[in-house]
Amino acid sequence: MSCVGNELVKDAAKIPKEKENPDSQPFKEHKRAMLARLKSLVQHSNSLLSS
């Protein structure tokens, strides 16, 4: 669990700063990928808690 959290932190560090260009395509794609990973992480932890 913690290793996944560390990966998220590492990925978050790679996100371009908002002020650089929040509407750039790489920024949007990275944000979407991060949200998808976060969503799957939450679903995974919820399934662990409910079992």
Helices and strands as residue ranges (DSSP letters): H 2-14, H 25-50
